[in-house]
Amino acid sequence: MVREQDLPQRTRGGDIQNAHRGTDDNRAEPILLHRQLGKPYASHIRGIPTARKGDGAEGKRYRKTRTPPCSGADRAAEAEIPTPKGGRLPVGPTGRKLWRNPNLWRSETVKPFIERTEGHPDPTWADINWHAVEGNVRRLQERIYRATMHNAWSKVQQLQKLLVRATSNKLLAIRRITQENRGKHTAGIDGVVYDTPEARWKLFQEGLILKGYKPRPVRRVYIPTDNGKQRPLGIPTGKDRVMQAIVKAALEPEWEARCEANSYGFRPGRCTMDAVTAIHTTMNRKDCSQWVLDADISGCLDRAS
């Protein structure tokens, strides 16, 4: 609360307008009004010089300079930052989004290749960071699974397209088909086997683009069965098997979220022992059935057109 005796000698009475920015005599009315109501008067609001000098000028309030409207490419050119083709800057989560969802920090894609020195500018198959590659694919598959559980089908399609075009998914598919699979040395109709790092790297550089891709015919072989007969088997080419692995990595998370919980055939992360454990748990119940049905569809996949 401002008292009259607290005011300077030159601001008492009729000279109070000298402490304001204007010259009108009615500028002193707010002080008198606040004095009558018993409320303190904020002198800095009306422009009376204060003792604060943090803004560089006594009594001058700080005003934030507004950034002129321009595109990201203009700001990058002014700051001499190199931009990709088209002048667009990479867009990522802002500070507000990161504050609301800290997990966005983990969603950043890790580079699948190890940085090379000046003596080896071009990356090779030995420079691949497989830990980062598996993490990138696993992260996208988890996002597809969660989107399927929430029935966000448009999001599922977008993530599947992203995973099909991802470099990490292509590299991981080549590794699983040409290095980890038991049929890695089995050639298709073209007779090509990708059994060297140079051949695998050359296969990766071909692009492996799904749009407009046409698979080649399979190589038909006959394998003997337990009953003495022979079962036909079609062996695709190595490139066709890699393309199948790329598509499988994108479709598998969606259907794992929708498949039956008590099925164990051709399911990732499940084996015969899981089925045996489920049968043992079910048969140990007091109200379980006394009959077990064993059924098999003969020639289903061989005769399916």
C-alpha positions as CSV (number, residue, x, y, z in Angstrom):
1,M,0.0,0.0,0.0
2,V,1.4,3.3,-1.1
3,R,1.4,6.1,1.5
4,E,1.7,9.7,0.6
5,Q,4.7,10.3,2.9
6,D,6.5,7.4,1.1
7,L,6.3,9.2,-2.2
8,P,9.2,11.5,-3.2
9,Q,8.9,15.2,-2.6
10,R,8.5,16.0,-6.3
11,T,5.7,13.4,-6.8
12,R,3.4,14.7,-4.1
13,G,0.3,16.7,-4.8
14,G,-0.1,18.1,-8.3
15,D,3.4,17.0,-9.5
16,I,2.6,13.3,-9.4
17,Q,2.2,13.2,-13.2
18,N,5.9,13.8,-13.6
19,A,6.5,10.2,-12.4
20,H,4.4,8.8,-15.3
21,R,5.1,8.5,-18.9
22,G,2.3,10.9,-19.9
23,T,1.5,14.4,-18.9
24,D,-2.2,14.1,-18.0
25,D,-3.3,15.0,-14.5
26,N,-5.7,12.1,-14.3
27,R,-2.7,9.6,-14.1
28,A,-2.6,10.0,-10.3
29,E,-6.2,8.7,-9.9
30,P,-5.2,5.0,-9.7
31,I,-3.0,5.7,-6.7
32,L,-5.7,7.5,-4.9
33,L,-8.3,4.8,-5.8
34,H,-6.0,2.0,-4.5
35,R,-5.4,4.0,-1.4
36,Q,-9.1,4.3,-0.7
37,L,-9.8,0.6,-1.3
38,G,-6.9,-0.4,0.9
39,K,-5.1,-2.3,-1.9
40,P,-1.4,-2.0,-2.8
41,Y,-0.6,-0.2,-6.0
42,A,1.7,-1.8,-8.5
43,S,3.7,1.1,-9.7
44,H,5.5,-0.8,-12.5
45,I,2.2,-1.5,-14.3
46,R,1.6,2.2,-14.9
47,G,5.1,2.9,-16.0
48,I,6.6,4.4,-12.8
49,P,10.4,3.8,-12.9
50,T,11.4,1.0,-10.7
51,A,14.7,-0.2,-9.2
52,R,14.8,-3.2,-11.5
53,K,17.4,-2.9,-14.2
54,G,17.6,-6.5,-15.4
55,D,16.1,-5.6,-18.7
56,G,18.7,-3.0,-19.5
57,A,16.6,0.1,-19.1
58,E,15.1,1.5,-15.9
59,G,11.3,1.2,-16.0
60,K,11.2,-0.4,-19.4
61,R,9.3,-3.7,-19.5
62,Y,10.7,-6.6,-21.5
63,R,9.0,-7.6,-24.7
64,K,9.8,-10.9,-26.4
65,T,10.8,-10.5,-30.0
66,R,8.5,-12.5,-32.3
67,T,10.2,-14.8,-34.7
68,P,9.4,-13.9,-38.3
69,P,7.3,-16.5,-40.2
70,C,9.5,-18.6,-42.4
71,S,10.1,-22.2,-43.3
72,G,12.6,-24.6,-41.8
73,A,14.7,-24.5,-44.9
74,D,15.0,-20.7,-44.6
75,R,16.1,-20.9,-41.0
76,A,18.6,-23.7,-41.9
77,A,20.0,-21.6,-44.8
78,E,20.4,-18.6,-42.4
79,A,22.2,-20.8,-39.9
80,E,24.3,-22.5,-42.7
81,I,22.9,-26.0,-41.9
82,P,23.0,-28.4,-44.9
83,T,19.5,-29.7,-45.8
84,P,18.6,-32.7,-47.8
85,K,17.0,-32.6,-51.3
86,G,13.9,-30.5,-51.4
87,G,15.0,-28.2,-48.5
88,R,13.1,-30.1,-45.8
89,L,14.5,-30.7,-42.4
90,P,14.0,-33.9,-40.5
91,V,11.0,-33.7,-38.2
92,G,11.1,-35.3,-34.7
93,P,9.3,-35.1,-31.4
94,T,9.4,-31.6,-29.8
95,G,10.2,-30.8,-26.2
96,R,6.5,-30.7,-25.2
97,K,5.8,-34.1,-26.7
98,L,8.9,-35.6,-25.0
99,W,7.9,-34.1,-21.7
100,R,4.4,-35.7,-22.0
101,N,5.7,-39.0,-23.3
102,P,9.3,-39.8,-22.3
103,N,9.2,-43.1,-24.2
104,L,9.6,-41.2,-27.5
105,W,13.3,-41.0,-26.7
106,R,13.4,-44.8,-27.1
107,S,11.6,-44.7,-30.5
108,E,14.5,-43.1,-32.3
109,T,15.9,-45.5,-34.9
110,V,19.5,-46.6,-34.3
111,K,21.8,-46.6,-37.3
112,P,22.2,-50.2,-38.6
113,F,25.8,-49.6,-39.9
114,I,28.9,-48.9,-38.0
115,E,30.6,-45.6,-39.0
116,R,33.5,-46.1,-41.3
117,T,36.9,-44.3,-41.2
118,E,38.4,-42.3,-44.0
119,G,40.3,-45.3,-45.3
120,H,37.1,-47.4,-45.7
121,P,34.3,-45.0,-46.8
122,D,31.9,-47.7,-48.1
123,P,30.1,-50.0,-45.7
124,T,30.3,-53.8,-46.0
125,W,28.5,-56.8,-44.6
126,A,30.9,-56.9,-41.7
127,D,30.0,-53.3,-40.7
128,I,26.4,-54.1,-39.8
129,N,25.4,-53.5,-36.2
130,W,23.1,-56.5,-35.7
131,H,22.1,-55.5,-32.2
132,A,20.7,-52.2,-33.6
133,V,19.1,-54.0,-36.6
134,E,17.2,-56.5,-34.4
135,G,16.2,-53.7,-32.1
136,N,14.7,-51.6,-34.9
137,V,12.7,-54.5,-36.3
138,R,11.5,-55.6,-32.9
139,R,10.4,-52.1,-32.0
140,L,8.3,-51.8,-35.2
141,Q,6.8,-55.2,-34.6
142,E,5.7,-54.3,-31.1
143,R,4.1,-51.1,-32.4
144,I,2.1,-53.2,-35.0
145,Y,1.0,-55.6,-32.2
146,R,-0.2,-52.8,-30.0
147,A,-2.0,-51.1,-32.8
148,T,-3.8,-54.4,-33.7
149,M,-4.9,-54.8,-30.1
150,H,-6.4,-51.3,-30.1
151,N,-8.1,-51.9,-33.5
152,A,-6.2,-49.0,-35.1
153,W,-6.2,-50.6,-38.6
154,S,-4.9,-47.5,-40.5
155,K,-2.0,-47.3,-38.1
156,V,-1.3,-51.0,-38.6
157,Q,-1.1,-50.6,-42.4
158,Q,1.2,-47.6,-42.1
159,L,3.5,-49.5,-39.8
160,Q,3.5,-52.5,-42.0
161,K,4.5,-50.5,-45.0
162,L,7.2,-48.8,-43.0
163,L,8.6,-52.2,-41.8
164,V,8.5,-53.6,-45.4
165,R,10.6,-50.7,-46.6
166,A,12.9,-50.6,-43.6
167,T,16.6,-51.3,-44.2
168,S,16.9,-53.2,-40.9
169,N,14.2,-55.6,-41.9
170,K,15.8,-56.3,-45.2
171,L,19.2,-56.9,-43.6
172,L,17.7,-59.2,-41.0
173,A,15.8,-61.2,-43.6
174,I,18.9,-61.8,-45.6
175,R,20.8,-63.0,-42.5
176,R,18.0,-65.4,-41.5
177,I,17.7,-66.9,-45.0
178,T,21.3,-67.1,-46.1
179,Q,23.1,-67.7,-42.7
180,E,20.7,-69.1,-40.1
181,N,18.3,-71.2,-42.1
182,R,19.1,-74.9,-42.5
183,G,18.4,-74.6,-46.3
184,K,20.9,-71.8,-46.8
185,H,22.9,-73.9,-49.2
186,T,19.9,-75.1,-51.2
187,A,19.5,-73.3,-54.5
188,G,16.3,-72.5,-56.4
189,I,15.6,-72.7,-60.1
190,D,18.3,-70.1,-60.8
191,G,21.0,-72.1,-59.0
192,V,22.3,-69.1,-57.0
193,V,23.4,-69.5,-53.4
194,Y,24.3,-66.5,-51.2
195,D,26.9,-68.2,-49.1
196,T,29.5,-65.3,-49.0
197,P,29.4,-61.9,-47.4
198,E,30.0,-60.3,-50.8
199,A,27.0,-62.1,-52.3
200,R,24.7,-61.1,-49.4
201,W,25.8,-57.5,-49.7
202,K,25.2,-57.6,-53.4
203,L,21.7,-59.0,-52.8
204,F,21.0,-56.2,-50.4
205,Q,22.1,-53.5,-52.9
206,E,19.5,-54.8,-55.4
207,G,16.9,-53.0,-53.4
208,L,14.4,-55.8,-52.5
209,I,11.5,-53.5,-53.3
210,L,8.1,-55.2,-52.9
211,K,6.2,-53.0,-55.4
212,G,6.1,-54.6,-58.8
213,Y,8.1,-57.6,-57.7
214,K,7.4,-60.9,-59.5
215,P,8.7,-64.2,-58.0
216,R,10.3,-66.8,-60.2
217,P,9.0,-70.4,-60.5
218,V,9.9,-72.9,-57.8
219,R,12.1,-75.9,-58.3
220,R,10.1,-79.1,-57.8
221,V,11.7,-81.9,-55.8
222,Y,10.3,-85.0,-54.3
223,I,11.2,-86.2,-50.8
224,P,10.3,-89.6,-49.3
225,T,7.8,-90.0,-46.5
226,D,7.4,-92.5,-43.7
227,N,4.8,-94.6,-45.6
228,G,7.1,-95.1,-48.5
229,K,5.6,-92.5,-50.8
230,Q,7.1,-89.3,-52.1
231,R,5.9,-85.8,-51.2
232,P,6.4,-83.0,-53.7
233,L,8.2,-79.9,-52.4
234,G,8.8,-76.6,-54.1
235,I,12.0,-74.7,-53.4
236,P,11.9,-71.0,-54.3
237,T,15.0,-69.0,-55.2
238,G,17.1,-67.3,-52.5
239,K,15.8,-63.8,-53.4
240,D,12.2,-65.0,-53.3
241,R,12.7,-66.5,-49.8
242,V,14.2,-63.2,-48.6
243,M,11.2,-61.3,-49.9
244,Q,8.9,-63.8,-48.1
245,A,10.8,-63.2,-44.9
246,I,10.4,-59.4,-45.3
247,V,6.7,-59.7,-45.7
248,K,6.4,-62.3,-42.9
249,A,8.1,-59.9,-40.4
250,A,5.4,-57.3,-41.2
251,L,2.3,-59.6,-41.1
252,E,3.3,-61.8,-38.2
253,P,2.7,-59.2,-35.4
254,E,-0.8,-58.5,-36.6
255,W,-1.9,-62.1,-36.7
256,E,-0.2,-63.0,-33.5
257,A,-2.5,-60.5,-31.8
258,R,-5.6,-62.1,-33.5
259,C,-4.7,-65.8,-33.4
260,E,-6.0,-68.4,-31.0
261,A,-4.2,-68.4,-27.7
262,N,-4.2,-72.2,-27.4
263,S,-2.5,-73.0,-30.8
264,Y,1.1,-74.0,-31.1
265,G,1.7,-74.9,-34.8
266,F,3.9,-72.6,-36.8
267,R,3.8,-69.9,-34.1
268,P,6.9,-67.8,-33.1
269,G,8.2,-68.5,-29.7
270,R,6.2,-71.7,-29.3
271,C,7.3,-75.3,-29.7
272,T,6.1,-78.9,-29.1
273,M,6.9,-78.8,-25.4
274,D,4.5,-75.9,-25.0
275,A,1.7,-78.0,-26.5
276,V,2.6,-80.9,-24.2
277,T,2.5,-78.6,-21.2
278,A,-0.9,-77.2,-22.2
279,I,-2.3,-80.8,-22.7
280,H,-1.0,-81.9,-19.3
281,T,-2.5,-78.8,-17.6
282,T,-5.8,-79.4,-19.2
283,M,-6.0,-83.1,-18.5
284,N,-5.2,-82.7,-14.8
285,R,-8.4,-80.8,-14.1
286,K,-11.2,-82.6,-12.2
287,D,-13.8,-81.6,-14.8
288,C,-11.8,-82.4,-17.9
289,S,-13.0,-84.6,-20.7
290,Q,-12.0,-88.3,-20.9
291,W,-11.5,-88.2,-24.6
292,V,-8.7,-86.8,-26.7
293,L,-9.2,-86.1,-30.4
294,D,-6.3,-86.5,-32.8
295,A,-7.1,-85.2,-36.3
296,D,-4.9,-84.6,-39.3
297,I,-5.8,-83.2,-42.7
298,S,-4.0,-85.3,-45.3
299,G,-2.6,-83.5,-48.4
300,C,-4.1,-80.1,-47.5
301,L,-1.1,-78.0,-48.4
302,D,-0.1,-80.2,-51.3
303,R,-3.5,-80.0,-53.0
304,A,-4.4,-76.4,-52.2
305,S,-4.6,-74.3,-55.3
